[in-house]
């Protein structure tokens, strides 16, 4: 039994279960600090975006020269080590290395090396995914600023309960393996349906914003490798609009002070990442003093993600179609405001979301542990658009109608997936807290 002195806990402990802090069960280290040069091939580096709810995705891994790694920090992953995301949208998510893996993790991750004489690593990995650890502790601890963040001390101080017997821990792990695999299979089948409709949605958008709605329109070649209507014109974004910055000079203490007299709303990066149109019910709060010179958002503004953990989000845009009052923009983003009312911001946003233009913008992103876009790259970005606002509006309205139907289907499937994921979390939580008893 561990030393439980001065540790408070609200759960009723089953017989022969104890509680302690994660740091009592092993060592915790940060991922790579100073980023080595990125290569096309080499040693794979797992980033924050490769970790999600106990799974490791090998999509969009980055690679480095292993000779550039700081071996004094033991960067090479070992079997049964657990990766925990320490910063960004996926903060607190974790996954265990179940077999030999020659690779490392980025500076946006931490690694737990469990002492298997004290705790079963697989059991610990399930505990980290449980509601009472992930939701009630890790997420809460990370929400101190616009960008969620955890450090080693916070992770190490996280409380958990556990059965004294390592055999019981192993039995629990095997039981959860079986239960979660059944749920994961159902989720995977539903996710394939979402993937189909998502690709259909992207195809409809891409076709409309590059070809228009008139299928008989005469086409011409363009420098982006696609045919576009002959009467469409080319502009740089800075020719028809202006970029402005998000919040600046803010510290963690400025966020989520709901009782402060100068507390204001701001658009978080997650709102832009997840939506075509900014969701009014997904705003953060920040203290903005009357003397500060900050940029307020307006109806019709288009927002860009200028910094992201992966290429899939970098440059992602979203448009504001309602007035929000005094509201500001996340510091990781830029706002874009059209200079005149001669162009439709909804069309511009759809165009920037299309595959043809997304790929052109994505390649401008640079970085190792975090991908960044430079303001001048966005300003100088070329687009081809209809000459008249009327045609732009017709295309935007057509896409609103088509995508809303698809979005409704995706939302319905998503609710089914959410139900299964919630069931998964509940099963894990009930088992690793002893509410559901698993016998050897």
Order of alpha helices (4+ residues) and beta strands (2+ residues): beta-beta-beta-beta-beta-beta-beta-beta-beta-beta-beta-alpha-alpha-beta-alpha-beta-beta-beta-alpha-beta-beta-alpha-beta-beta-beta-beta-beta-beta-alpha-alpha-beta-alpha-beta-alpha
